[in-house]
Amino acid sequence: MEPAELLKRVRKIEIKTRSLSKHIFAGEYHSAFKGRGISFSEVREYQYGDDIRSVDWNVTARFNHPYVKVFEEERELTVMLLVDVSGSQKFGTHKMLKKNLITEVAAILAFSAIQNNDKVGVIFFSDKVEKFIPPKKNRKHILHIIRELIELRPESRKTDFSEPLRYLTNAIKKRSIAFLISDFMGAPFTNSLRIASNKHDVVALKVYDKTEKELPDVGLMRLKDAETGEERWVDTSSAAVREAYLAWQIKQEKEMENTFRQCGVDYTDLATDEDYIRPLVQLFKRR
């Protein structure tokens, strides 16, 4: 992509997503992702009703008068975006490609984070970690993330969720909010997700295209696996074929939902042809 065209696309995404994050998500984001820890602030003289467990005995002994420790909530958070860049993200038959939807959603979350004085980092992954952008919190950093969301060319087309989750657990020492953004077309990853969710607050955002759920009745159709390159002809005029495909998709969705529930992970679905604002806001309100 030419530099001028890239700059134009980055600016377009910035204008749209920054506005949405400012006017729609600011309050919801702050309420949904409050600081999880407390840090020492100061000591003050003991007052009637204070918890005896908060007494600072060293200061009390020094001044021969009771003093207590005062703590405050740690408001600053670290937000990590785990972005799937495998081959299946380049699919889309309606309003936009799944890749474009992921780009907009990731940008909104990034702007929402820095508006709340939180740091944002990204792990781009396929069946390996393609790129890691360490957490920071300024506009220049967010624009860098958007450029990578648009321009990154992964080395692999396949998917393995255990790799980015393991990298998250090892690289980010402090508890973070981790958004796992993918179409979740890959091998089971319950163990790695459970380990990551024990340390971090993991939220799953599943992007999908409706054509992936239900085959259209258009006769013979050649289907190609974007990650493996495997091709297969399917007779979509057969009601039995369409019903079997739909049943398989429903089974896959239920298994994925069970995985999220077992691991204590909040999740929602985002469709390429529908407004993604409402499901995101509803997700935030449920927390």
Order of alpha helices (4+ residues) and beta strands (2+ residues): alpha-alpha-beta-alpha-beta-beta-alpha-beta-beta-alpha-alpha-beta-alpha-beta-alpha-beta-beta-alpha-beta-alpha
